[in-house]
């Protein structure tokens, strides 16, 4: 349940940030229908979704320590950091609700920037209960916060343009403001991701033997299609050599956003896995990892060790990625390249798993 709540939390933040960013560029985009309704749903949902970890902790206190359920809730809210963060989120959400109610009476930019600032504050307080917060204090909180916000800034507008507006009429106008924003966001995602990995994953290769490392590797592989679509869109938005119409371009945005949603789901699942720095990676192994590696229980480390099969799979996968990237730029239809891309990612994953060994 908590994995599901984390997934929708990330999605809600991305949608809220996306609505606000696109609203600032309203003259260059079609109107977003039901904007007020979307924002009200986001505000109410974030309060409910961030309450789920409190319910989980309260149930744990009640079942394991026989604390009365009412006292358990009060205890979690008043003494745990996740409870303190939730109370602040409730206050911030109330301010967001009030601004949304009186928004028509406020200058548009003032209202939008005010709401955007408050949503960033919510992302910060969500980061207080992250793995990186517990592991590295303020640096961990800030890196997790930047990671969430950068992804929301990149994917949020994409979700809005893909699913909640009519097809773009002026593609070049969208390119002029969105492409630089996306490049900055991707750079921040990479930078904050490296900081998070340095904190939570002391040895990237070794981490593949545990569930957290497996999900992290799959997340990184799923990032490849998003980058490839991003490059495709920068290329097409600037020159449009294929002369895609508005609906074809919007479909391409939708496909990129679907890969992003998958990454949200993986990230949400990872929040409930034990990070490698908190577990002995030599004794606790992921079932997925054990599909490719056998263990006798006496191994000490997982290391990268080139094998013929693994190297061939990695080489084939890399060549196919280059060819698929070329096809995405040269062809209008993208379904076949997407299917081949997913198969290629499986090939690369298998190649990586066959290129590590226990010593």
SVG drawing of the C-alpha trace seen along z (x, -y; Angstrom):
<svg xmlns="http://www.w3.org/2000/svg" viewBox="-13 -41 50 65">
<polyline fill="none" stroke="black" stroke-width="0.4" points="0.0,0.0 2.8,-2.5 4.5,-1.8 1.3,-2.7 0.9,-5.9 4.5,-6.9 3.9,-6.4 0.8,-8.6 2.7,-11.2 5.4,-11.5 2.8,-11.6 0.7,-14.3 3.7,-16.5 4.7,-16.2 1.1,-17.0 0.9,-20.0 4.3,-21.4 3.4,-20.6 0.1,-22.5 1.8,-25.6 4.7,-25.7 2.5,-25.3 0.2,-28.0 3.1,-30.4 3.4,-29.7 -0.3,-29.8 0.0,-32.0 2.2,-29.4 0.0,-26.4 -3.6,-25.3 -5.7,-25.9 -5.6,-23.2 -9.2,-22.0 -10.4,-21.6 -7.3,-23.3 -9.1,-24.2 -10.5,-20.7 -7.0,-19.2 -5.4,-21.4 -8.1,-20.8 -7.7,-17.0 -3.9,-17.4 -4.1,-19.4 -6.5,-16.9 -4.6,-13.9 -1.2,-15.0 -2.6,-15.3 -4.2,-11.8 -1.2,-10.2 1.4,-11.5 -0.8,-10.3 -0.4,-6.6 3.1,-6.2 1.6,-7.5 -1.1,-4.8 1.6,-2.2 3.6,-3.3 0.6,-3.5 -0.5,0.0 3.0,1.2 2.9,-0.3 -0.5,1.1 0.3,4.6 3.8,5.0 3.7,3.0 -0.1,3.2 -0.4,-0.6 -4.0,-1.7 -4.7,-2.7 -5.7,-6.3 -2.6,-6.8 -0.5,-5.2 -1.7,-7.8 -1.1,-10.7 2.4,-9.3 3.4,-9.0 2.1,-12.5 3.7,-14.2 7.0,-12.4 8.1,-11.0 9.6,-13.1 7.2,-11.8 4.3,-13.0 5.9,-16.4 6.4,-16.7 2.8,-15.6 1.4,-18.4 3.5,-21.0 2.2,-19.5 -1.4,-19.9 -0.7,-23.6 1.0,-24.2 -1.9,-22.4 -4.4,-24.6 -2.6,-27.6 -2.6,-26.1 -6.4,-25.5 -7.0,-29.1 -4.9,-30.5 -6.7,-28.3 -10.1,-29.5 -9.2,-33.2 -6.9,-32.8 -9.1,-34.7 -8.7,-37.8 -4.9,-37.6 -2.5,-38.5 -1.8,-35.3 1.9,-35.2 1.8,-36.0 -0.7,-33.1 1.2,-30.7 4.6,-31.4 3.1,-31.3 1.6,-27.9 4.8,-26.6 6.8,-27.7 4.4,-25.9 4.5,-22.7 8.3,-22.8 8.0,-23.1 5.8,-20.0 8.5,-18.1 11.1,-19.2 9.1,-17.9 8.4,-14.6 12.2,-14.3 12.6,-14.5 11.5,-10.9 13.6,-9.5 16.4,-6.9 18.9,-9.6 17.7,-11.8 18.4,-9.1 21.7,-8.2 23.2,-11.7 21.2,-14.3 20.8,-17.7 22.8,-16.7 20.6,-13.6 17.4,-15.7 18.5,-18.2 19.7,-15.7 16.4,-13.8 14.5,-17.0 16.3,-18.2 15.8,-14.7 12.0,-14.9 11.7,-18.5 13.9,-18.1 11.9,-15.1 8.7,-17.0 9.9,-20.0 10.9,-17.8 8.0,-15.3 5.2,-17.5 4.8,-19.7 5.2,-16.6 2.3,-14.9 0.1,-18.0 1.0,-18.5 0.6,-14.8 -2.6,-14.0 -4.5,-17.1 -4.4,-19.6 -5.2,-19.6 -2.4,-18.9 0.1,-21.7 -0.4,-24.3 2.9,-26.0 5.5,-23.3 8.5,-25.6 7.2,-28.0 6.9,-25.0 10.5,-24.0 11.9,-27.4 10.9,-27.3 10.6,-23.6 13.8,-22.1 16.2,-24.4 14.1,-23.7 14.3,-19.9 18.1,-20.0 18.6,-21.8 16.2,-19.4 18.0,-16.3 21.4,-17.7 20.0,-18.2 18.6,-14.6 21.9,-13.2 23.8,-15.3 21.4,-14.6 21.2,-10.9 25.0,-10.6 25.0,-12.2 22.2,-9.8 24.1,-6.8 27.2,-7.9 25.2,-7.9 23.0,-4.8 24.9,-2.6 28.6,-2.3 29.4,0.2 27.1,0.0 28.0,3.4 27.7,5.2 24.3,3.6 22.9,5.6 22.8,8.7 20.1,7.1 16.6,6.0 17.3,2.2 20.3,2.5 18.2,4.5 15.5,1.9 18.1,-0.9 19.7,0.8 16.3,1.3 15.5,-2.3 18.7,-3.4 18.0,-1.2 14.4,-2.7 16.0,-6.1 17.6,-5.3 14.3,-5.4 13.3,-8.7 16.6,-10.2 16.2,-8.8 12.7,-10.3 14.0,-13.5 16.7,-13.7 14.1,-12.8 11.8,-15.6 14.6,-18.2 15.5,-17.2 11.9,-17.2 10.8,-20.3 13.7,-22.3 13.7,-21.0 10.7,-18.6 12.3,-16.9 9.5,-14.2 6.8,-16.9 4.9,-15.3 1.5,-16.7 0.2,-17.9 -1.4,-14.5 1.7,-12.5 3.9,-14.8 1.5,-14.5 1.6,-10.7 5.4,-10.8 5.1,-12.9 2.7,-10.4 5.1,-7.5 7.9,-9.3 5.6,-10.2 4.7,-6.5 8.3,-5.5 8.5,-8.3 5.5,-6.8 7.3,-3.5 10.3,-5.2 7.9,-6.8 6.6,-3.3 10.1,-1.8 11.2,-4.7 8.1,-4.3 8.9,-0.6 12.6,-1.4 11.5,-3.6 10.4,-0.5 13.5,1.6 16.5,1.7 19.4,-0.3 22.7,1.5 24.5,-0.5 22.1,0.9 22.3,4.6 25.0,7.2 25.0,7.6 27.0,10.8 24.3,12.7 21.0,11.2 20.4,11.8 17.6,10.7 15.6,13.6 16.0,11.8 19.8,11.7 19.8,15.4 18.2,16.2 21.6,15.5 24.0,16.3 24.3,19.3 25.6,19.0 27.0,21.4 26.8,18.9 30.6,18.5 31.1,15.7 32.5,12.4 32.0,9.9 30.2,9.3 32.5,8.0 32.3,7.2 33.9,10.0 33.7,9.9 32.3,13.1 31.9,13.9 28.1,14.3 27.7,11.1 30.0,9.1 28.2,10.2 24.8,9.3 26.0,5.9 27.6,5.3 24.4,6.3 22.3,4.3 24.4,1.2 24.3,1.5 20.6,1.9 20.2,-1.2 22.1,-3.2 20.0,-1.9 16.7,-2.5 17.8,-6.0 18.4,-6.5 14.9,-5.1 13.2,-7.4 14.6,-10.4 14.1,-9.1 10.7,-7.4 7.2,-8.7 5.9,-5.4 7.4,-4.6 5.7,-1.4 8.1,1.0 11.2,-0.9 9.6,-0.9 9.1,2.8 12.6,3.4 13.9,0.9 12.2,2.9 13.7,6.1 17.1,4.4 16.9,3.3 16.2,6.9 19.2,8.0 21.5,5.3 20.2,6.3 20.9,9.9 24.3,9.0 25.1,7.1 23.9,9.9 26.0,12.4 29.0,10.1 29.2,10.2 30.3,13.0 30.9,13.9 34.5,14.1"/>
</svg>
